[in-house]
Amino acid sequence: MKREEYISDEMVVKRVNEAVRIELEKKRAMDVPIIIYDGETQTIYQENSDGSRVEVGKRMRKGRYSERAAKKA
């Protein structure tokens, strides 16, 4: 592929966001629960199609894997 045939990073991000939006819409229409991660509270929720949220769990570890691996070495 030539460089002129590549799409820009902004276009990739737009396409990914749209694909996620469509998938979430599809799951809501099929009445399938959606798993959501809240970064502020670091909690994992299961959201049902009626909008209700149930807490599934909390984040187990803090920090990135590379940071944790560097501490061990």
Phi and psi restraints in degrees (range 20) as a CNS / XPLOR table:
assign (resid 1 and name C) (resid 2 and name N)
       (resid 2 and name CA) (resid 2 and name C) 1.0 -82.1 20.0 2
assign (resid 2 and name N) (resid 2 and name CA)
       (resid 2 and name C) (resid 3 and name N) 1.0 157.4 20.0 2
assign (resid 2 and name C) (resid 3 and name N)
       (resid 3 and name CA) (resid 3 and name C) 1.0 -60.0 20.0 2
assign (resid 3 and name N) (resid 3 and name CA)
       (resid 3 and name C) (resid 4 and name N) 1.0 -32.3 20.0 2
assign (resid 3 and name C) (resid 4 and name N)
       (resid 4 and name CA) (resid 4 and name C) 1.0 -68.2 20.0 2
assign (resid 4 and name N) (resid 4 and name CA)
       (resid 4 and name C) (resid 5 and name N) 1.0 -20.7 20.0 2
assign (resid 4 and name C) (resid 5 and name N)
       (resid 5 and name CA) (resid 5 and name C) 1.0 -86.6 20.0 2
assign (resid 5 and name N) (resid 5 and name CA)
       (resid 5 and name C) (resid 6 and name N) 1.0 -10.3 20.0 2
assign (resid 5 and name C) (resid 6 and name N)
       (resid 6 and name CA) (resid 6 and name C) 1.0 -72.5 20.0 2
assign (resid 6 and name N) (resid 6 and name CA)
       (resid 6 and name C) (resid 7 and name N) 1.0 153.1 20.0 2
assign (resid 6 and name C) (resid 7 and name N)
       (resid 7 and name CA) (resid 7 and name C) 1.0 -98.1 20.0 2
assign (resid 7 and name N) (resid 7 and name CA)
       (resid 7 and name C) (resid 8 and name N) 1.0 156.6 20.0 2
assign (resid 7 and name C) (resid 8 and name N)
       (resid 8 and name CA) (resid 8 and name C) 1.0 -73.6 20.0 2
assign (resid 8 and name N) (resid 8 and name CA)
       (resid 8 and name C) (resid 9 and name N) 1.0 162.2 20.0 2
assign (resid 8 and name C) (resid 9 and name N)
       (resid 9 and name CA) (resid 9 and name C) 1.0 -61.8 20.0 2
assign (resid 9 and name N) (resid 9 and name CA)
       (resid 9 and name C) (resid 10 and name N) 1.0 -38.0 20.0 2
assign (resid 9 and name C) (resid 10 and name N)
       (resid 10 and name CA) (resid 10 and name C) 1.0 -62.0 20.0 2
assign (resid 10 and name N) (resid 10 and name CA)
       (resid 10 and name C) (resid 11 and name N) 1.0 -38.7 20.0 2
assign (resid 10 and name C) (resid 11 and name N)
       (resid 11 and name CA) (resid 11 and name C) 1.0 -68.7 20.0 2
assign (resid 11 and name N) (resid 11 and name CA)
       (resid 11 and name C) (resid 12 and name N) 1.0 -37.5 20.0 2
assign (resid 11 and name C) (resid 12 and name N)
       (resid 12 and name CA) (resid 12 and name C) 1.0 -62.7 20.0 2
assign (resid 12 and name N) (resid 12 and name CA)
       (resid 12 and name C) (resid 13 and name N) 1.0 -45.2 20.0 2
assign (resid 12 and name C) (resid 13 and name N)
       (resid 13 and name CA) (resid 13 and name C) 1.0 -62.7 20.0 2
assign (resid 13 and name N) (resid 13 and name CA)
       (resid 13 and name C) (resid 14 and name N) 1.0 -41.9 20.0 2
assign (resid 13 and name C) (resid 14 and name N)
       (resid 14 and name CA) (resid 14 and name C) 1.0 -61.5 20.0 2
assign (resid 14 and name N) (resid 14 and name CA)
       (resid 14 and name C) (resid 15 and name N) 1.0 -42.7 20.0 2
assign (resid 14 and name C) (resid 15 and name N)
       (resid 15 and name CA) (resid 15 and name C) 1.0 -66.9 20.0 2
assign (resid 15 and name N) (resid 15 and name CA)
       (resid 15 and name C) (resid 16 and name N) 1.0 -40.7 20.0 2
assign (resid 15 and name C) (resid 16 and name N)
       (resid 16 and name CA) (resid 16 and name C) 1.0 -65.5 20.0 2
assign (resid 16 and name N) (resid 16 and name CA)
       (resid 16 and name C) (resid 17 and name N) 1.0 -45.0 20.0 2
assign (resid 16 and name C) (resid 17 and name N)
       (resid 17 and name CA) (resid 17 and name C) 1.0 -61.3 20.0 2
assign (resid 17 and name N) (resid 17 and name CA)
       (resid 17 and name C) (resid 18 and name N) 1.0 -40.0 20.0 2
assign (resid 17 and name C) (resid 18 and name N)
       (resid 18 and name CA) (resid 18 and name C) 1.0 -67.8 20.0 2
assign (resid 18 and name N) (resid 18 and name CA)
       (resid 18 and name C) (resid 19 and name N) 1.0 -39.4 20.0 2
assign (resid 18 and name C) (resid 19 and name N)
       (resid 19 and name CA) (resid 19 and name C) 1.0 -63.9 20.0 2
assign (resid 19 and name N) (resid 19 and name CA)
       (resid 19 and name C) (resid 20 and name N) 1.0 -40.5 20.0 2
assign (resid 19 and name C) (resid 20 and name N)
       (resid 20 and name CA) (resid 20 and name C) 1.0 -65.8 20.0 2
assign (resid 20 and name N) (resid 20 and name CA)
       (resid 20 and name C) (resid 21 and name N) 1.0 -43.4 20.0 2
assign (resid 20 and name C) (resid 21 and name N)
       (resid 21 and name CA) (resid 21 and name C) 1.0 -60.6 20.0 2
assign (resid 21 and name N) (resid 21 and name CA)
       (resid 21 and name C) (resid 22 and name N) 1.0 -42.8 20.0 2
assign (resid 21 and name C) (resid 22 and name N)
       (resid 22 and name CA) (resid 22 and name C) 1.0 -65.3 20.0 2
assign (resid 22 and name N) (resid 22 and name CA)
       (resid 22 and name C) (resid 23 and name N) 1.0 -42.2 20.0 2
assign (resid 22 and name C) (resid 23 and name N)
       (resid 23 and name CA) (resid 23 and name C) 1.0 -64.5 20.0 2
assign (resid 23 and name N) (resid 23 and name CA)
       (resid 23 and name C) (resid 24 and name N) 1.0 -41.7 20.0 2
assign (resid 23 and name C) (resid 24 and name N)
       (resid 24 and name CA) (resid 24 and name C) 1.0 -64.9 20.0 2
assign (resid 24 and name N) (resid 24 and name CA)
       (resid 24 and name C) (resid 25 and name N) 1.0 -40.4 20.0 2
assign (resid 24 and name C) (resid 25 and name N)
       (resid 25 and name CA) (resid 25 and name C) 1.0 -62.1 20.0 2
assign (resid 25 and name N) (resid 25 and name CA)
       (resid 25 and name C) (resid 26 and name N) 1.0 -42.5 20.0 2
assign (resid 25 and name C) (resid 26 and name N)
       (resid 26 and name CA) (resid 26 and name C) 1.0 -63.1 20.0 2
assign (resid 26 and name N) (resid 26 and name CA)
       (resid 26 and name C) (resid 27 and name N) 1.0 -43.9 20.0 2
assign (resid 26 and name C) (resid 27 and name N)
       (resid 27 and name CA) (resid 27 and name C) 1.0 -64.0 20.0 2
assign (resid 27 and name N) (resid 27 and name CA)
       (resid 27 and name C) (resid 28 and name N) 1.0 -39.2 20.0 2
assign (resid 27 and name C) (resid 28 and name N)
       (resid 28 and name CA) (resid 28 and name C) 1.0 -64.4 20.0 2
assign (resid 28 and name N) (resid 28 and name CA)
       (resid 28 and name C) (resid 29 and name N) 1.0 -39.9 20.0 2
assign (resid 28 and name C) (resid 29 and name N)
       (resid 29 and name CA) (resid 29 and name C) 1.0 -67.7 20.0 2
assign (resid 29 and name N) (resid 29 and name CA)
       (resid 29 and name C) (resid 30 and name N) 1.0 -32.0 20.0 2
assign (resid 29 and name C) (resid 30 and name N)
       (resid 30 and name CA) (resid 30 and name C) 1.0 -88.3 20.0 2
assign (resid 30 and name N) (resid 30 and name CA)
       (resid 30 and name C) (resid 31 and name N) 1.0 2.2 20.0 2
assign (resid 30 and name C) (resid 31 and name N)
       (resid 31 and name CA) (resid 31 and name C) 1.0 61.6 20.0 2
assign (resid 31 and name N) (resid 31 and name CA)
       (resid 31 and name C) (resid 32 and name N) 1.0 41.7 20.0 2
assign (resid 31 and name C) (resid 32 and name N)
       (resid 32 and name CA) (resid 32 and name C) 1.0 -105.6 20.0 2
assign (resid 32 and name N) (resid 32 and name CA)
       (resid 32 and name C) (resid 33 and name N) 1.0 132.3 20.0 2
assign (resid 32 and name C) (resid 33 and name N)
       (resid 33 and name CA) (resid 33 and name C) 1.0 -65.4 20.0 2
assign (resid 33 and name N) (resid 33 and name CA)
       (resid 33 and name C) (resid 34 and name N) 1.0 149.9 20.0 2
assign (resid 33 and name C) (resid 34 and name N)
       (resid 34 and name CA) (resid 34 and name C) 1.0 -113.4 20.0 2
assign (resid 34 and name N) (resid 34 and name CA)
       (resid 34 and name C) (resid 35 and name N) 1.0 138.2 20.0 2
assign (resid 34 and name C) (resid 35 and name N)
       (resid 35 and name CA) (resid 35 and name C) 1.0 -96.9 20.0 2
assign (resid 35 and name N) (resid 35 and name CA)
       (resid 35 and name C) (resid 36 and name N) 1.0 127.4 20.0 2
assign (resid 35 and name C) (resid 36 and name N)
       (resid 36 and name CA) (resid 36 and name C) 1.0 -126.1 20.0 2
assign (resid 36 and name N) (resid 36 and name CA)
       (resid 36 and name C) (resid 37 and name N) 1.0 138.1 20.0 2
assign (resid 36 and name C) (resid 37 and name N)
       (resid 37 and name CA) (resid 37 and name C) 1.0 -108.1 20.0 2
assign (resid 37 and name N) (resid 37 and name CA)
       (resid 37 and name C) (resid 38 and name N) 1.0 124.4 20.0 2
assign (resid 37 and name C) (resid 38 and name N)
       (resid 38 and name CA) (resid 38 and name C) 1.0 -95.9 20.0 2
assign (resid 38 and name N) (resid 38 and name CA)
       (resid 38 and name C) (resid 39 and name N) 1.0 111.2 20.0 2
assign (resid 38 and name C) (resid 39 and name N)
       (resid 39 and name CA) (resid 39 and name C) 1.0 -69.0 20.0 2
assign (resid 39 and name N) (resid 39 and name CA)
       (resid 39 and name C) (resid 40 and name N) 1.0 -29.2 20.0 2
assign (resid 39 and name C) (resid 40 and name N)
       (resid 40 and name CA) (resid 40 and name C) 1.0 -69.9 20.0 2
assign (resid 40 and name N) (resid 40 and name CA)
       (resid 40 and name C) (resid 41 and name N) 1.0 -49.4 20.0 2
assign (resid 40 and name C) (resid 41 and name N)
       (resid 41 and name CA) (resid 41 and name C) 1.0 -91.4 20.0 2
assign (resid 41 and name N) (resid 41 and name CA)
       (resid 41 and name C) (resid 42 and name N) 1.0 -7.5 20.0 2
assign (resid 41 and name C) (resid 42 and name N)
       (resid 42 and name CA) (resid 42 and name C) 1.0 53.9 20.0 2
assign (resid 42 and name N) (resid 42 and name CA)
       (resid 42 and name C) (resid 43 and name N) 1.0 46.3 20.0 2
assign (resid 42 and name C) (resid 43 and name N)
       (resid 43 and name CA) (resid 43 and name C) 1.0 -119.8 20.0 2
assign (resid 43 and name N) (resid 43 and name CA)
       (resid 43 and name C) (resid 44 and name N) 1.0 145.3 20.0 2
assign (resid 43 and name C) (resid 44 and name N)
       (resid 44 and name CA) (resid 44 and name C) 1.0 -102.9 20.0 2
assign (resid 44 and name N) (resid 44 and name CA)
       (resid 44 and name C) (resid 45 and name N) 1.0 128.8 20.0 2
assign (resid 44 and name C) (resid 45 and name N)
       (resid 45 and name CA) (resid 45 and name C) 1.0 -118.9 20.0 2
assign (resid 45 and name N) (resid 45 and name CA)
       (resid 45 and name C) (resid 46 and name N) 1.0 153.1 20.0 2
assign (resid 45 and name C) (resid 46 and name N)
       (resid 46 and name CA) (resid 46 and name C) 1.0 -108.8 20.0 2
assign (resid 46 and name N) (resid 46 and name CA)
       (resid 46 and name C) (resid 47 and name N) 1.0 118.4 20.0 2
assign (resid 46 and name C) (resid 47 and name N)
       (resid 47 and name CA) (resid 47 and name C) 1.0 -104.3 20.0 2
assign (resid 47 and name N) (resid 47 and name CA)
       (resid 47 and name C) (resid 48 and name N) 1.0 124.3 20.0 2
assign (resid 47 and name C) (resid 48 and name N)
       (resid 48 and name CA) (resid 48 and name C) 1.0 -86.4 20.0 2
assign (resid 48 and name N) (resid 48 and name CA)
       (resid 48 and name C) (resid 49 and name N) 1.0 167.6 20.0 2
assign (resid 48 and name C) (resid 49 and name N)
       (resid 49 and name CA) (resid 49 and name C) 1.0 -66.2 20.0 2
assign (resid 49 and name N) (resid 49 and name CA)
       (resid 49 and name C) (resid 50 and name N) 1.0 -20.8 20.0 2
assign (resid 49 and name C) (resid 50 and name N)
       (resid 50 and name CA) (resid 50 and name C) 1.0 -83.8 20.0 2
assign (resid 50 and name N) (resid 50 and name CA)
       (resid 50 and name C) (resid 51 and name N) 1.0 -0.9 20.0 2
assign (resid 50 and name C) (resid 51 and name N)
       (resid 51 and name CA) (resid 51 and name C) 1.0 97.3 20.0 2
assign (resid 51 and name N) (resid 51 and name CA)
       (resid 51 and name C) (resid 52 and name N) 1.0 -7.0 20.0 2
assign (resid 51 and name C) (resid 52 and name N)
       (resid 52 and name CA) (resid 52 and name C) 1.0 -75.1 20.0 2
assign (resid 52 and name N) (resid 52 and name CA)
       (resid 52 and name C) (resid 53 and name N) 1.0 145.3 20.0 2
assign (resid 52 and name C) (resid 53 and name N)
       (resid 53 and name CA) (resid 53 and name C) 1.0 -117.2 20.0 2
assign (resid 53 and name N) (resid 53 and name CA)
       (resid 53 and name C) (resid 54 and name N) 1.0 138.3 20.0 2
assign (resid 53 and name C) (resid 54 and name N)
       (resid 54 and name CA) (resid 54 and name C) 1.0 -123.6 20.0 2
assign (resid 54 and name N) (resid 54 and name CA)
       (resid 54 and name C) (resid 55 and name N) 1.0 128.3 20.0 2
assign (resid 54 and name C) (resid 55 and name N)
       (resid 55 and name CA) (resid 55 and name C) 1.0 -71.5 20.0 2
assign (resid 55 and name N) (resid 55 and name CA)
       (resid 55 and name C) (resid 56 and name N) 1.0 127.9 20.0 2
assign (resid 55 and name C) (resid 56 and name N)
       (resid 56 and name CA) (resid 56 and name C) 1.0 -99.5 20.0 2
assign (resid 56 and name N) (resid 56 and name CA)
       (resid 56 and name C) (resid 57 and name N) 1.0 -39.3 20.0 2
assign (resid 56 and name C) (resid 57 and name N)
       (resid 57 and name CA) (resid 57 and name C) 1.0 -176.3 20.0 2
assign (resid 57 and name N) (resid 57 and name CA)
       (resid 57 and name C) (resid 58 and name N) 1.0 -179.4 20.0 2
assign (resid 57 and name C) (resid 58 and name N)
       (resid 58 and name CA) (resid 58 and name C) 1.0 -118.6 20.0 2
assign (resid 58 and name N) (resid 58 and name CA)
       (resid 58 and name C) (resid 59 and name N) 1.0 163.6 20.0 2
assign (resid 58 and name C) (resid 59 and name N)
       (resid 59 and name CA) (resid 59 and name C) 1.0 -65.7 20.0 2
assign (resid 59 and name N) (resid 59 and name CA)
       (resid 59 and name C) (resid 60 and name N) 1.0 133.5 20.0 2
assign (resid 59 and name C) (resid 60 and name N)
       (resid 60 and name CA) (resid 60 and name C) 1.0 -83.6 20.0 2
assign (resid 60 and name N) (resid 60 and name CA)
       (resid 60 and name C) (resid 61 and name N) 1.0 -39.6 20.0 2
assign (resid 60 and name C) (resid 61 and name N)
       (resid 61 and name CA) (resid 61 and name C) 1.0 -123.9 20.0 2
assign (resid 61 and name N) (resid 61 and name CA)
       (resid 61 and name C) (resid 62 and name N) 1.0 154.9 20.0 2
assign (resid 61 and name C) (resid 62 and name N)
       (resid 62 and name CA) (resid 62 and name C) 1.0 -110.9 20.0 2
assign (resid 62 and name N) (resid 62 and name CA)
       (resid 62 and name C) (resid 63 and name N) 1.0 148.4 20.0 2
assign (resid 62 and name C) (resid 63 and name N)
       (resid 63 and name CA) (resid 63 and name C) 1.0 88.5 20.0 2
assign (resid 63 and name N) (resid 63 and name CA)
       (resid 63 and name C) (resid 64 and name N) 1.0 165.8 20.0 2
assign (resid 63 and name C) (resid 64 and name N)
       (resid 64 and name CA) (resid 64 and name C) 1.0 -79.0 20.0 2
assign (resid 64 and name N) (resid 64 and name CA)
       (resid 64 and name C) (resid 65 and name N) 1.0 157.4 20.0 2
assign (resid 64 and name C) (resid 65 and name N)
       (resid 65 and name CA) (resid 65 and name C) 1.0 -60.0 20.0 2
assign (resid 65 and name N) (resid 65 and name CA)
       (resid 65 and name C) (resid 66 and name N) 1.0 -42.0 20.0 2
assign (resid 65 and name C) (resid 66 and name N)
       (resid 66 and name CA) (resid 66 and name C) 1.0 -62.9 20.0 2
assign (resid 66 and name N) (resid 66 and name CA)
       (resid 66 and name C) (resid 67 and name N) 1.0 -34.1 20.0 2
assign (resid 66 and name C) (resid 67 and name N)
       (resid 67 and name CA) (resid 67 and name C) 1.0 -70.4 20.0 2
assign (resid 67 and name N) (resid 67 and name CA)
       (resid 67 and name C) (resid 68 and name N) 1.0 -40.9 20.0 2
assign (resid 67 and name C) (resid 68 and name N)
       (resid 68 and name CA) (resid 68 and name C) 1.0 -68.0 20.0 2
assign (resid 68 and name N) (resid 68 and name CA)
       (resid 68 and name C) (resid 69 and name N) 1.0 -39.4 20.0 2
assign (resid 68 and name C) (resid 69 and name N)
       (resid 69 and name CA) (resid 69 and name C) 1.0 -68.2 20.0 2
assign (resid 69 and name N) (resid 69 and name CA)
       (resid 69 and name C) (resid 70 and name N) 1.0 -34.4 20.0 2
assign (resid 69 and name C) (resid 70 and name N)
       (resid 70 and name CA) (resid 70 and name C) 1.0 -68.1 20.0 2
assign (resid 70 and name N) (resid 70 and name CA)
       (resid 70 and name C) (resid 71 and name N) 1.0 -33.3 20.0 2
assign (resid 70 and name C) (resid 71 and name N)
       (resid 71 and name CA) (resid 71 and name C) 1.0 -66.6 20.0 2
assign (resid 71 and name N) (resid 71 and name CA)
       (resid 71 and name C) (resid 72 and name N) 1.0 -36.2 20.0 2
assign (resid 71 and name C) (resid 72 and name N)
       (resid 72 and name CA) (resid 72 and name C) 1.0 -71.8 20.0 2
assign (resid 72 and name N) (resid 72 and name CA)
       (resid 72 and name C) (resid 73 and name N) 1.0 -34.3 20.0 2
